[in-house]
């Protein structure tokens, strides 16, 4: 089913406003979701809307704030998102960075306590309109995609530590294959470092150390998700 952009945008904006989101903030969140949908990234598009509305209803998102910020140094901006909508907090940061970079040459912002930013390319393109080169980096939830078999090849999984650097319209693709599958049964979370075999003692120790660190990260992610579920009572 095809829906005109204007109809989809009006629907998203109205739903956000019904949850108490100011109109200007609702327009910013709407534009990020609809733009991602139009570019073929539905995972960062309208699929996010039900979760956003649910988090607002549960008090996990404060839709009426832009966050609190201060310049720790002339070129570093520290931002507490105050549980605000991700695009609202990030776009405010982009505006402040653009103004400061014109005098300092380089400006960096660190955002915490915010919510899902959506498609990161949206923000670097926002900076590009002002003639600024932008790099956007974000942490992510512990998301694991099911294995995909291709031509009888072993399945590959997404890394638990996913970091993105978005610098243009083609940005938004996930880094892959940092963790592989060594032919044995996968671990419960689907992660297992590849063991190529036939390596020297030093290289094998390095691989063992990498495998241990990967498994520790996975264990922390699993414990964190279990804690969130128990907090919600699910």
C-alpha positions as a Markdown table, in Angstrom:
| # | Residue | x | y | z |
|---|---|---|---|---|
| 1 | Unk | 0.0 | 0.0 | 0.0 |
| 2 | Unk | 1.3 | 3.4 | -0.9 |
| 3 | Unk | 0.6 | 6.5 | 1.2 |
| 4 | Unk | 1.4 | 10.1 | 0.3 |
| 5 | Unk | 4.1 | 11.7 | 2.4 |
| 6 | Unk | 1.8 | 14.4 | 3.6 |
| 7 | Unk | -0.8 | 11.9 | 4.8 |
| 8 | Unk | 1.8 | 9.9 | 6.7 |
| 9 | Unk | 3.4 | 13.0 | 8.2 |
| 10 | Unk | 0.1 | 14.4 | 9.4 |
| 11 | Unk | -0.8 | 11.1 | 11.0 |
| 12 | Unk | 2.5 | 10.8 | 12.9 |
| 13 | Unk | 2.4 | 14.5 | 14.0 |
| 14 | Unk | -1.1 | 14.2 | 15.3 |
| 15 | Unk | -0.3 | 11.0 | 17.3 |
| 16 | Unk | 2.7 | 12.7 | 18.8 |
| 17 | Unk | 0.7 | 15.8 | 19.7 |
| 18 | Unk | -2.0 | 13.7 | 21.3 |
| 19 | Unk | 0.8 | 12.4 | 23.7 |
| 20 | Unk | 1.7 | 16.0 | 24.7 |
| 21 | Unk | 4.5 | 16.7 | 22.2 |
| 22 | Unk | 4.8 | 20.4 | 21.3 |
| 23 | Unk | 4.0 | 21.0 | 17.6 |
| 24 | Unk | 7.5 | 22.1 | 16.7 |
| 25 | Unk | 9.1 | 19.1 | 18.3 |
| 26 | Unk | 6.5 | 16.8 | 16.8 |
| 27 | Unk | 7.4 | 18.1 | 13.3 |
| 28 | Unk | 11.1 | 17.4 | 13.9 |
| 29 | Unk | 10.4 | 13.8 | 15.0 |
| 30 | Unk | 8.0 | 13.3 | 12.2 |
| 31 | Unk | 10.4 | 14.5 | 9.5 |
| 32 | Unk | 13.1 | 12.1 | 10.7 |
| 33 | Unk | 10.8 | 9.1 | 10.7 |
| 34 | Unk | 9.2 | 9.8 | 7.3 |
| 35 | Unk | 12.5 | 10.7 | 5.6 |
| 36 | Unk | 14.0 | 7.4 | 6.7 |
| 37 | Unk | 10.9 | 5.6 | 5.4 |
| 38 | Unk | 11.2 | 7.3 | 2.0 |
| 39 | Unk | 14.9 | 6.4 | 1.7 |
| 40 | Unk | 14.2 | 2.7 | 2.2 |
| 41 | Unk | 15.2 | 2.4 | 5.9 |
| 42 | Unk | 11.9 | 1.3 | 7.5 |
| 43 | Unk | 13.8 | 0.1 | 10.6 |
| 44 | Unk | 14.5 | 3.7 | 11.4 |
| 45 | Unk | 11.2 | 4.9 | 10.0 |
| 46 | Unk | 7.5 | 4.5 | 10.9 |
| 47 | Unk | 8.2 | 1.2 | 12.6 |
| 48 | Unk | 9.7 | 3.2 | 15.4 |
| 49 | Unk | 6.5 | 5.2 | 16.1 |
| 50 | Unk | 4.6 | 2.7 | 18.2 |
| 51 | Unk | 7.7 | 2.3 | 20.5 |
| 52 | Unk | 8.1 | 6.1 | 20.8 |
| 53 | Unk | 4.4 | 6.6 | 21.7 |
| 54 | Unk | 4.6 | 3.7 | 24.2 |
| 55 | Unk | 7.7 | 5.2 | 25.9 |
| 56 | Unk | 6.1 | 8.6 | 26.1 |
| 57 | Unk | 3.0 | 7.0 | 27.8 |
| 58 | Unk | 5.3 | 5.1 | 30.2 |
| 59 | Unk | 7.2 | 8.3 | 31.2 |
| 60 | Unk | 10.4 | 7.1 | 29.6 |
| 61 | Unk | 10.4 | 10.0 | 27.1 |
| 62 | Unk | 9.8 | 13.6 | 28.0 |
| 63 | Unk | 8.5 | 15.1 | 24.7 |
| 64 | Unk | 8.6 | 18.7 | 25.9 |
| 65 | Unk | 12.3 | 19.1 | 26.4 |
| 66 | Unk | 15.4 | 19.9 | 24.2 |
| 67 | Unk | 17.8 | 18.8 | 26.9 |
| 68 | Unk | 20.3 | 20.8 | 28.9 |
| 69 | Unk | 23.7 | 21.7 | 27.5 |
| 70 | Unk | 26.8 | 23.6 | 28.4 |
| 71 | Unk | 30.2 | 24.2 | 26.7 |
| 72 | Unk | 32.8 | 22.4 | 28.8 |
| 73 | Unk | 35.5 | 23.8 | 26.6 |
| 74 | Unk | 35.4 | 26.3 | 23.7 |
| 75 | Unk | 34.8 | 23.4 | 21.3 |
| 76 | Unk | 33.2 | 20.6 | 23.3 |
| 77 | Unk | 29.4 | 20.7 | 24.1 |
| 78 | Unk | 28.1 | 18.4 | 26.8 |
| 79 | Unk | 24.4 | 17.6 | 26.6 |
| 80 | Unk | 22.0 | 15.9 | 29.0 |
| 81 | Unk | 19.0 | 14.9 | 26.9 |
| 82 | Unk | 16.7 | 14.8 | 29.9 |
| 83 | Unk | 14.9 | 11.8 | 28.3 |
| 84 | Unk | 13.9 | 14.0 | 25.4 |
| 85 | Unk | 13.0 | 12.9 | 21.9 |
| 86 | Unk | 16.3 | 11.9 | 20.1 |
| 87 | Unk | 15.8 | 14.1 | 17.0 |
| 88 | Unk | 14.8 | 17.2 | 19.0 |
| 89 | Unk | 17.9 | 17.0 | 21.2 |
| 90 | Unk | 20.2 | 16.1 | 18.3 |
| 91 | Unk | 19.0 | 18.9 | 16.0 |
| 92 | Unk | 19.4 | 21.5 | 18.8 |
| 93 | Unk | 23.0 | 20.2 | 19.2 |
| 94 | Unk | 23.6 | 20.5 | 15.4 |
| 95 | Unk | 22.5 | 24.1 | 15.5 |
| 96 | Unk | 24.8 | 24.9 | 18.4 |
| 97 | Unk | 27.7 | 23.1 | 16.8 |
| 98 | Unk | 27.2 | 24.8 | 13.5 |
| 99 | Unk | 27.4 | 28.2 | 15.1 |
| 100 | Unk | 30.4 | 27.4 | 17.2 |
| 101 | Unk | 32.4 | 25.6 | 14.4 |
| 102 | Unk | 32.4 | 28.8 | 12.4 |
| 103 | Unk | 34.7 | 30.4 | 15.0 |
| 104 | Unk | 36.6 | 27.4 | 16.4 |
| 105 | Unk | 37.0 | 25.4 | 13.2 |
| 106 | Unk | 36.0 | 22.1 | 15.0 |
| 107 | Unk | 33.2 | 21.5 | 17.5 |
| 108 | Unk | 32.1 | 18.3 | 19.1 |
| 109 | Unk | 29.0 | 17.4 | 21.1 |
| 110 | Unk | 28.4 | 14.4 | 23.5 |
| 111 | Unk | 24.8 | 13.5 | 24.2 |
| 112 | Unk | 23.6 | 11.3 | 27.0 |
| 113 | Unk | 20.2 | 10.4 | 28.5 |
| 114 | Unk | 18.4 | 10.9 | 25.1 |
| 115 | Unk | 16.3 | 8.5 | 23.0 |
| 116 | Unk | 16.5 | 6.9 | 19.5 |
| 117 | Unk | 18.1 | 9.3 | 17.0 |
| 118 | Unk | 16.8 | 7.6 | 13.9 |
| 119 | Unk | 18.7 | 7.9 | 10.7 |
| 120 | Unk | 22.0 | 9.5 | 11.5 |
| 121 | Unk | 22.6 | 10.7 | 7.9 |
| 122 | Unk | 19.7 | 13.2 | 8.6 |
| 123 | Unk | 21.9 | 15.1 | 11.0 |
| 124 | Unk | 25.1 | 15.3 | 9.0 |
| 125 | Unk | 23.1 | 16.5 | 6.0 |
| 126 | Unk | 21.5 | 19.1 | 8.2 |
| 127 | Unk | 25.1 | 20.3 | 9.0 |
| 128 | Unk | 26.1 | 20.1 | 5.3 |
| 129 | Unk | 23.4 | 22.7 | 4.4 |
| 130 | Unk | 25.5 | 25.1 | 6.5 |
| 131 | Unk | 28.7 | 24.1 | 4.8 |
| 132 | Unk | 29.8 | 22.0 | 7.8 |
| 133 | Unk | 31.3 | 18.5 | 7.5 |
| 134 | Unk | 29.6 | 16.3 | 10.1 |
| 135 | Unk | 30.3 | 12.9 | 11.6 |
| 136 | Unk | 27.6 | 11.2 | 13.7 |
| 137 | Unk | 28.4 | 8.3 | 16.0 |
| 138 | Unk | 25.9 | 6.4 | 18.1 |
| 139 | Unk | 25.8 | 3.5 | 20.4 |
| 140 | Unk | 23.0 | 1.0 | 19.9 |
| 141 | Unk | 20.8 | -1.5 | 21.8 |
| 142 | Unk | 21.9 | -5.2 | 21.9 |
| 143 | Unk | 20.1 | -6.1 | 18.7 |
| 144 | Unk | 20.8 | -9.5 | 17.1 |
| 145 | Unk | 19.4 | -10.4 | 13.7 |
| 146 | Unk | 18.5 | -14.1 | 13.0 |
| 147 | Unk | 21.1 | -16.0 | 10.9 |
| 148 | Unk | 20.9 | -15.8 | 7.2 |
| 149 | Unk | 22.1 | -18.8 | 5.1 |
| 150 | Unk | 23.4 | -18.0 | 1.6 |
| 151 | Unk | 24.7 | -20.7 | -0.8 |
| 152 | Unk | 25.2 | -23.2 | 2.1 |
| 153 | Unk | 27.6 | -20.7 | 3.8 |
| 154 | Unk | 27.7 | -20.5 | 7.6 |
| 155 | Unk | 25.3 | -17.9 | 9.1 |
| 156 | Unk | 26.7 | -14.5 | 10.0 |
| 157 | Unk | 25.5 | -12.3 | 12.9 |
| 158 | Unk | 25.5 | -8.7 | 13.7 |
| 159 | Unk | 28.1 | -7.5 | 16.2 |
| 160 | Unk | 26.9 | -6.7 | 19.7 |
| 161 | Unk | 29.0 | -3.5 | 19.6 |
| 162 | Unk | 27.7 | -1.6 | 16.6 |
| 163 | Unk | 29.2 | 1.9 | 16.0 |
| 164 | Unk | 28.3 | 4.0 | 13.0 |
| 165 | Unk | 29.9 | 6.9 | 11.3 |
| 166 | Unk | 27.4 | 8.6 | 8.9 |
| 167 | Unk | 28.7 | 11.1 | 6.4 |
| 168 | Unk | 26.2 | 11.2 | 3.6 |
| 169 | Unk | 23.0 | 10.0 | 1.9 |
| 170 | Unk | 24.2 | 6.4 | 1.8 |
| 171 | Unk | 24.9 | 6.2 | 5.5 |
| 172 | Unk | 22.9 | 4.2 | 7.9 |
| 173 | Unk | 24.1 | 0.7 | 7.0 |
| 174 | Unk | 25.1 | -1.5 | 9.9 |
| 175 | Unk | 28.6 | -2.8 | 10.4 |
| 176 | Unk | 28.6 | -6.6 | 9.9 |
| 177 | Unk | 30.6 | -9.7 | 10.4 |
| 178 | Unk | 32.7 | -8.5 | 13.3 |
| 179 | Unk | 31.6 | -11.6 | 15.0 |
| 180 | Unk | 31.3 | -14.9 | 13.1 |
| 181 | Unk | 30.5 | -18.5 | 13.4 |
| 182 | Unk | 33.1 | -21.2 | 13.8 |
| 183 | Unk | 31.1 | -24.3 | 12.7 |
| 184 | Unk | 29.9 | -25.3 | 16.2 |
| 185 | Unk | 26.6 | -24.6 | 17.8 |
| 186 | Unk | 26.2 | -20.8 | 18.3 |
| 187 | Unk | 26.1 | -19.4 | 21.8 |
| 188 | Unk | 22.6 | -18.5 | 23.2 |
| 189 | Unk | 22.9 | -14.9 | 22.0 |
| 190 | Unk | 24.1 | -16.0 | 18.5 |
| 191 | Unk | 27.7 | -14.7 | 18.9 |
| 192 | Unk | 30.9 | -16.7 | 18.6 |
| 193 | Unk | 34.3 | -15.4 | 17.4 |
| 194 | Unk | 35.7 | -17.2 | 14.4 |
| 195 | Unk | 38.6 | -19.6 | 15.1 |
| 196 | Unk | 40.7 | -19.8 | 11.9 |
| 197 | Unk | 43.1 | -22.5 | 13.2 |
| 198 | Unk | 46.7 | -23.0 | 12.2 |
| 199 | Unk | 47.9 | -19.9 | 13.9 |
| 200 | Unk | 51.0 | -19.2 | 16.0 |
| 201 | Unk | 50.8 | -19.1 | 19.8 |
| 202 | Unk | 50.8 | -15.3 | 20.0 |
| 203 | Unk | 48.1 | -14.9 | 17.4 |
| 204 | Unk | 46.0 | -17.6 | 19.1 |
| 205 | Unk | 46.3 | -15.8 | 22.4 |
| 206 | Unk | 45.1 | -12.6 | 20.8 |
| 207 | Unk | 42.1 | -14.4 | 19.3 |
| 208 | Unk | 41.3 | -16.0 | 22.7 |
| 209 | Unk | 41.5 | -12.6 | 24.3 |
| 210 | Unk | 39.2 | -11.1 | 21.6 |
| 211 | Unk | 36.8 | -14.0 | 22.0 |
| 212 | Unk | 36.7 | -13.5 | 25.8 |
| 213 | Unk | 36.0 | -9.8 | 25.5 |
| 214 | Unk | 33.2 | -10.4 | 23.0 |
| 215 | Unk | 31.6 | -12.9 | 25.3 |
| 216 | Unk | 31.8 | -10.5 | 28.2 |
| 217 | Unk | 30.1 | -7.8 | 26.2 |
| 218 | Unk | 27.4 | -10.2 | 25.2 |
| 219 | Unk | 26.9 | -11.3 | 28.8 |
| 220 | Unk | 26.6 | -7.7 | 30.0 |
| 221 | Unk | 24.0 | -7.0 | 27.2 |
| 222 | Unk | 22.0 | -10.1 | 28.2 |
| 223 | Unk | 22.0 | -9.1 | 31.9 |
| 224 | Unk | 21.0 | -5.6 | 31.0 |
| 225 | Unk | 18.1 | -6.7 | 28.9 |
| 226 | Unk | 16.9 | -9.1 | 31.6 |
| 227 | Unk | 17.0 | -6.3 | 34.1 |
| 228 | Unk | 14.9 | -4.1 | 31.8 |
| 229 | Unk | 12.3 | -6.8 | 31.4 |
| 230 | Unk | 12.1 | -7.4 | 35.1 |
| 231 | Unk | 11.7 | -3.7 | 35.7 |
| 232 | Unk | 8.8 | -3.7 | 33.3 |
| 233 | Unk | 7.4 | -6.8 | 34.9 |
| 234 | Unk | 7.5 | -8.9 | 31.7 |
